[in-house]
Amino acid sequence: MRLLSESRLATVLPAATTCPRVVVSGNHATPRHALTVLDEVLPEYRLFALNAQPGLPDRDGVVLETPFVGPGMRGKRALRYFPSRLSLVPNLLRQSLPPDIVLVHTSTPVDGCVSLGTEVNILPAAIEAVRARGGLVIAQLNLRMPHTYGDGVLPCDEVDYAIEVDEPLTSPTPREIGEVSRAIAERVAALVPEAATLQMGIGAVPDAVLAALTGRKGLTVWSEMFSDGVPALERAGALDPDAPVTASFVFGSQELYRWVDRNPRVRLLRTEKTNDPGLIARRPRLVSINSALQVDLYAQANASRVHGVIYSGFGGQTDFVVGALHSPGGRAIVALPSWHPKADVSTVVPRLTGPVTSFQHSYLVSEQGTATIWGHDAGEQAQQIIDHVAHPRVRDELTDAGLDLGFPLRRSPSES
């Protein structure tokens, strides 16, 4: 690893390469100083990142690529969305989308190694893919980046060039847990058995569920990501002290970043491991808790598109729904509010009009109640979704639509 100034880094970048593909740390670990230098040098390039946050380069000559759209790419004209389960994204990088440059945000060196810190995810696969074709690995070394254990420990000789910074990592805007999210969380928490293994997606509802589980004992975590709710479980004594907290990336408050720094309880593994449905299925009583934008009477969930336009992507939801269903005692839960307040529409629809993110769940949950999906026939599933998940103001029209779709539905006395 050769340490350079930012100005010197600009002179070693391959400016003559035609539209190289640059893979960069995503979420809240993007190495913005290194990316700014690269953006000033390369007239055109393809920028690949997962769940990119605001502030990415957005100009002519920059093509944005991702299998999971974050707010930094959402709605951009030059966006190329590649549908993929998160567990398979490493294969994309090895096969269809090989990188020319990988920019990573790491800790400072210790014993000849740096740590990928809060964002392991697909980066080990990206580094292997770029090495296989003779590309560059560039690190932004940050004194504030936590040193985490697992698959993100990288020998310094795997890095070609590095620059140094000293600045806090960014954090997501804190979400207030409202009454609806709290009501949903209480219903979901009632479905979590003792000594369960938890996977939580991104959103207010999964955050609220963790807050509702602080009274449990013997919980473990095997998830693609986690945030501040997990240290809160640790402080409450809800986690099994002998089991590691396993994930692929983290983001949250500065307190969370301090908690994961050199914490032997935390293991951040590459996506191929955390999101492998076969490995997920080996975890006993794995409860997968994810949110969605819509569900339909076929018990299918849309967590990726709004009015047909890509909003996020498959992420790890599909991986964990499958893994949870095969886990001994496992459960796949999709939780969402029954009504979307901003759009003023029901989140339960007769039939999804766009691609399905996941299906065949154990339970669908809203603040209205819980629909038991697994083990019921299709008509019973639709009836439970109308009776227990949908908002009361749309149950009549959902029943009419369901009858038109061929479901053998019954009307409640209030509907007749």
C-alpha positions in Angstrom: 0.0 0.0 0.0 1.4 3.4 -1.0 0.2 6.3 1.0 -0.4 9.5 -1.1 -1.8 13.0 -0.8 -5.1 13.7 -2.6 -3.3 15.7 -5.2 -0.8 12.9 -5.8 -3.6 10.3 -6.0 -5.1 12.3 -8.9 -1.9 11.7 -10.9 -1.9 7.9 -10.6 -5.5 7.3 -11.7 -6.0 5.8 -15.2 -7.6 8.8 -16.8 -7.1 7.3 -20.3 -9.2 4.2 -19.6 -12.5 4.3 -21.5 -15.5 4.6 -19.1 -14.1 2.3 -16.3 -16.4 0.7 -13.8 -15.7 2.0 -10.2 -17.1 0.0 -7.3 -17.4 2.1 -4.1 -18.4 1.4 -0.5 -22.1 2.1 -0.2 -24.6 2.9 2.6 -22.9 5.3 5.1 -19.3 4.3 4.3 -18.7 5.9 1.0 -15.2 7.3 0.8 -16.1 10.8 -0.4 -12.7 12.3 -0.5 -11.3 9.6 -2.7 -14.4 9.6 -4.8 -14.1 13.4 -5.3 -10.5 13.0 -6.5 -11.6 10.3 -8.9 -14.5 12.3 -10.2 -12.2 15.2 -11.0 -9.8 13.1 -13.0 -12.1 10.7 -14.9 -14.2 12.4 -17.6 -16.6 9.4 -17.7 -17.0 6.3 -15.6 -19.6 3.9 -14.3 -20.2 4.2 -10.5 -21.5 1.0 -8.8 -22.7 1.3 -5.2 -25.3 -0.3 -2.9 -27.9 1.9 -1.1 -26.0 5.1 -2.1 -26.6 8.1 0.1 -27.0 11.7 -1.2 -23.9 13.5 -2.4 -22.7 11.2 -5.1 -21.4 12.7 -8.4 -24.3 13.5 -10.6 -23.1 14.9 -13.9 -22.8 14.0 -17.6 -20.3 11.2 -18.0 -21.2 9.4 -14.8 -23.4 6.4 -15.2 -24.9 5.1 -11.9 -25.2 1.4 -11.4 -26.8 -0.6 -8.6 -28.8 -3.6 -7.6 -30.2 -1.7 -4.6 -31.2 2.0 -5.1 -30.5 4.4 -2.3 -31.5 8.1 -2.0 -28.3 9.1 -3.7 -29.3 7.3 -6.9 -33.1 7.3 -6.7 -34.8 9.0 -9.6 -31.5 9.8 -11.4 -31.7 9.9 -15.2 -28.4 8.0 -15.7 -29.3 5.1 -13.5 -28.9 1.5 -14.5 -30.7 -0.9 -12.1 -29.7 -4.5 -12.1 -32.3 -6.7 -10.4 -30.5 -9.2 -8.1 -30.8 -10.8 -4.8 -28.1 -9.4 -2.6 -26.5 -12.9 -2.1 -25.9 -13.0 -5.9 -24.4 -9.5 -6.4 -20.9 -10.9 -6.0 -21.6 -13.1 -9.0 -22.5 -10.0 -10.9 -19.2 -8.4 -10.2 -17.3 -11.6 -11.1 -19.2 -12.2 -14.3 -21.3 -9.4 -15.9 -20.1 -6.2 -14.2 -16.3 -6.6 -13.6 -14.8 -3.6 -11.8 -11.7 -1.6 -13.0 -11.3 0.3 -9.8 -12.5 -0.4 -6.2 -12.7 2.5 -3.7 -13.0 1.4 -0.1 -13.3 3.3 3.2 -11.2 1.6 5.8 -9.7 1.9 9.3 -6.1 2.9 9.7 -3.5 0.0 9.5 -2.9 -2.3 12.5 -0.4 -5.2 12.2 -0.2 -4.8 8.5 -3.9 -4.9 7.9 -6.8 -2.5 7.5 -10.5 -3.2 8.2 -13.4 -2.5 5.9 -15.1 -1.4 9.1 -18.9 -0.8 8.9 -19.2 -2.0 5.3 -18.0 -5.4 4.3 -21.0 -6.5 2.2 -19.9 -7.1 -1.5 -16.5 -5.4 -1.1 -14.4 -8.6 -0.7 -15.9 -10.0 -3.9 -15.3 -6.6 -5.7 -11.6 -6.6 -4.6 -11.1 -10.2 -5.8 -12.8 -9.4 -9.1 -10.7 -6.2 -9.7 -7.5 -8.1 -8.7 -8.3 -10.8 -11.2 -8.2 -8.3 -14.1 -5.3 -6.2 -12.9 -7.3 -3.2 -11.7 -6.8 -0.8 -8.8 -7.8 -1.0 -5.1 -7.7 2.4 -3.5 -8.4 3.0 0.2 -9.5 6.0 2.2 -8.0 5.5 5.6 -10.0 7.1 8.3 -9.0 7.3 12.0 -12.8 7.3 12.8 -13.6 4.1 10.9 -14.2 1.3 13.4 -12.0 -1.8 13.1 -14.4 -4.7 12.8 -13.6 -8.4 12.8 -14.5 -11.0 10.2 -14.2 -11.0 6.4 -13.4 -7.3 6.2 -9.8 -7.5 7.5 -7.6 -6.7 4.5 -3.8 -7.0 4.3 -2.3 -3.7 3.4 -0.5 -5.3 0.4 -4.0 -5.8 -1.2 -4.3 -2.0 -1.4 -2.5 -0.2 -4.2 -2.9 3.4 -3.0 -4.4 5.2 0.0 -5.2 8.6 1.3 -5.7 9.6 4.9 -8.7 11.4 6.5 -9.9 12.1 10.0 -13.7 12.7 10.0 -16.8 11.1 11.6 -18.8 8.6 9.5 -22.2 9.8 8.4 -25.4 8.6 10.1 -28.9 8.2 8.9 -31.5 10.7 10.1 -33.1 9.3 13.3 -36.6 8.0 12.7 -39.3 8.7 15.3 -41.2 5.5 16.2 -44.8 6.5 15.8 -48.0 4.9 17.2 -48.6 2.8 14.0 -45.0 1.5 14.0 -45.2 0.7 17.7 -48.5 -1.2 17.3 -47.0 -3.2 14.4 -43.9 -3.9 16.5 -45.9 -5.3 19.4 -47.7 -7.7 17.1 -44.4 -8.8 15.4 -42.7 -9.2 18.8 -45.4 -11.6 19.8 -44.4 -13.9 16.9 -40.7 -14.0 18.0 -40.0 -17.1 20.2 -37.5 -17.3 23.0 -33.9 -17.9 21.9 -34.8 -16.8 18.3 -32.2 -15.8 15.7 -33.1 -12.3 14.3 -32.8 -10.8 10.9 -34.0 -7.3 10.5 -34.4 -5.2 7.4 -34.2 -1.5 7.0 -37.0 0.7 8.2 -39.0 2.1 11.1 -40.9 -1.1 11.7 -37.9 -3.4 12.1 -36.3 -0.7 14.4 -39.5 -0.6 16.5 -39.5 -4.5 16.7 -36.1 -4.5 18.3 -37.2 -2.0 20.9 -40.1 -4.3 21.7 -37.8 -7.3 22.3 -35.6 -5.9 25.1 -37.3 -8.1 27.6 -36.4 -11.4 25.9 -33.4 -13.7 26.7 -31.1 -15.8 24.6 -31.6 -13.9 21.3 -29.0 -14.1 18.6 -28.5 -12.0 15.4 -27.7 -13.3 11.9 -28.7 -10.5 9.6 -27.4 -8.7 6.5 -27.3 -5.5 8.6 -28.1 -4.0 11.9 -28.3 -0.6 13.6 -28.7 0.9 17.1 -31.4 -1.6 18.2 -28.9 -4.4 18.5 -26.6 -2.7 21.1 -29.8 -1.8 23.0 -30.6 -5.5 23.1 -27.1 -6.2 24.4 -27.5 -3.6 27.2 -30.8 -5.1 28.2 -29.3 -8.5 28.5 -31.5 -9.9 25.7 -28.7 -11.4 23.6 -27.0 -14.7 24.1 -23.6 -13.7 25.5 -21.9 -16.8 23.9 -23.2 -16.1 20.3 -21.5 -13.6 18.0 -23.6 -10.8 16.5 -23.2 -11.6 12.7 -24.0 -9.2 9.9 -22.5 -7.9 6.7 -22.8 -4.1 7.3 -23.9 -1.6 9.9 -25.0 2.0 10.0 -26.4 4.2 12.7 -25.3 6.6 15.4 -21.8 7.5 16.4 -22.5 5.4 19.6 -23.1 2.4 17.4 -19.8 2.9 15.6 -18.0 3.1 18.9 -19.8 -0.1 20.0 -18.7 -2.2 17.0 -15.0 -0.9 17.1 -12.8 -3.8 18.1 -15.8 -5.6 19.6 -15.1 -9.3 19.6 -18.8 -10.0 19.8 -19.4 -8.5 16.3 -18.5 -10.4 13.1 -19.0 -8.7 9.8 -19.0 -11.3 7.0 -19.1 -11.1 3.2 -22.6 -11.1 1.7 -22.1 -14.6 0.2 -22.2 -15.9 3.7 -24.7 -13.8 5.6 -27.2 -13.9 2.8 -26.8 -17.5 1.7 -30.2 -19.1 2.1 -28.6 -22.4 2.9 -26.5 -20.9 5.8 -29.5 -18.9 7.0 -31.6 -22.1 7.1 -29.0 -23.7 9.5 -29.8 -21.0 12.1 -32.4 -22.3 14.6 -35.7 -20.3 15.0 -34.5 -17.7 12.5 -37.1 -15.0 12.4 -36.9 -12.7 9.3 -38.5 -9.3 9.8 -38.8 -7.1 6.8 -41.1 -4.4 5.6 -42.8 -3.7 2.2 -44.5 -1.0 0.3 -47.5 -3.1 -0.7 -48.9 -6.6 -0.3 -51.7 -8.2 -2.3 -54.3 -10.9 -1.8 -51.9 -13.5 -3.2 -49.7 -12.8 -0.1 -47.0 -11.3 -2.4 -44.9 -8.4 -1.3 -43.6 -5.4 -3.2 -40.7 -3.8 -1.4 -38.9 -2.3 -4.4 -41.1 -0.2 -6.8 -43.5 2.7 -6.5 -45.9 3.2 -9.4 -43.7 1.0 -11.5 -40.5 3.1 -10.8 -37.6 1.4 -9.0 -37.4 2.7 -5.4 -34.9 0.3 -3.8 -34.5 -3.4 -5.0 -34.6 -7.0 -3.8 -31.9 -6.4 -1.2 -31.6 -9.3 1.2 -35.4 -9.8 1.7 -35.7 -12.6 -0.8 -32.7 -14.4 0.6 -33.9 -14.3 4.2 -37.5 -15.2 3.5 -36.4 -18.4 1.8 -33.8 -19.1 4.5 -36.2 -18.5 7.4 -38.8 -20.8 5.9 -36.3 -23.6 5.9 -34.9 -22.8 9.4 -36.0 -25.2 12.1 -38.8 -23.2 13.9 -38.1 -20.3 11.6 -40.6 -17.6 10.5 -40.7 -15.1 7.6 -42.6 -12.0 8.6 -43.4 -9.0 6.4 -44.7 -6.0 8.4 -46.2 -2.8 7.1 -48.7 -0.1 8.0 -52.2 -0.7 6.5 -52.4 2.8 5.0 -49.8 5.0 3.3 -50.4 8.4 4.8 -48.4 10.5 2.3 -50.0 8.9 -0.7 -53.3 8.4 1.1 -53.8 4.9 -0.2 -54.1 1.4 1.1 -50.9 -0.7 1.2 -53.0 -3.8 0.6 -54.1 -4.1 -3.0 -56.0 -6.9 -4.9 -53.0 -7.8 -7.1 -49.5 -6.2 -7.4 -49.1 -4.5 -10.8 -45.3 -4.7 -10.7 -42.5 -7.2 -9.9 -42.8 -9.2 -6.7 -40.0 -8.8 -4.2 -40.9 -11.8 -2.0 -43.8 -14.3 -1.5 -44.9 -17.3 0.6 -44.3 -15.7 4.0 -45.2 -17.1 7.4 -47.1 -14.0 8.5 -48.2 -10.6 7.2 -48.6 -8.0 9.9 -50.0 -4.5 10.1 -51.3 -2.3 12.9 -54.7 -3.9 12.2 -53.6 -7.4 13.1 -51.8 -10.5 11.9 -52.5 -12.8 8.9 -51.2 -16.3 9.2 -50.1 -17.2 5.7 -48.1 -20.4 5.8 -50.2 -23.6 6.0 -53.5 -22.0 4.8 -55.0 -22.4 1.3 -55.0 -19.4 -1.0 -58.6 -18.4 -0.2 -58.0 -18.5 3.5 -54.8 -16.4 3.0 -56.7 -13.7 1.1 -59.5 -13.7 3.7 -57.0 -13.2 6.6 -55.2 -10.4 4.7 -58.5 -8.6 4.2 -59.7 -9.2 7.8 -56.5 -8.7 9.7 -54.0 -6.6 7.6 -56.1 -4.3 5.4 -57.5 -1.0 6.7 -61.2 -1.2 7.5 -62.1 1.5 4.9 -60.9 -0.7 2.0 -62.1 -4.1 3.1 -65.3 -3.9 1.1 -63.6 -3.1 -2.2 -60.9 -5.7 -1.5 -63.5 -8.3 -1.0 -65.2 -7.3 -4.3 -61.9 -7.4 -6.1 -60.9 -10.7 -4.5 -64.2 -12.3 -5.6 -63.5 -11.1 -9.1 -60.1 -12.7 -8.9 -61.8 -16.0 -8.0 -61.1 -16.2 -4.3 -63.9 -17.8 -2.3 -64.3 -14.9 0.1 -67.0 -14.3 2.7 -68.3 -10.9 3.8 -68.5 -10.0 7.4 -71.9 -9.0 8.8 -70.9 -5.3 8.6 -70.2 -5.7 4.9 -73.4 -7.4 3.8 
